[in-house]
Amino acid sequence: MTWTTPPPERHGEHCPAKNRSDEPGSVAELVNFGIQNMIVYGCQFALQVGRILREEKLLSGDESYCAYRGKVRFRVIPGVF
């Protein structure tokens, strides 16, 4: 008997991109500690903080947001930001 279609693959092999551990943001980056990973996450964190500060500056011109800001002390991370 000859196969007319390829044999069935094992679970997970049909989508190799989901099995890759070298993609940014993968679980392997969190588990495998390294200076490169710390640099990447540090840069991402710094960019996120900069974005939040710029957004706050832009929204502070809106009266309704100023009223909201007066009611809510921490808007992103409770106790921090």
Stockholm file with secondary structure:
# STOCKHOLM 1.0

chainA/1-81         MTWTTPPPERHGEHCPAKNRSDEPGSVAELVNFGIQNMIVYGCQFALQVGRILREEKLLSGDESYCAYRGKVRFRVIPGVF
#=GR chainA/1-81 SS CCCSSCCCCCTTTTCGGGGCSSSTTCHHHHHSCCHHHHHHHHHHHHHHHHHHHHHHHHHTTSHHHHHHHHHCSCSSSTTTC
#=GC SS_cons        CCCSSCCCCCTTTTCGGGGCSSSTTCHHHHHSCCHHHHHHHHHHHHHHHHHHHHHHHHHTTSHHHHHHHHHCSCSSSTTTC
//
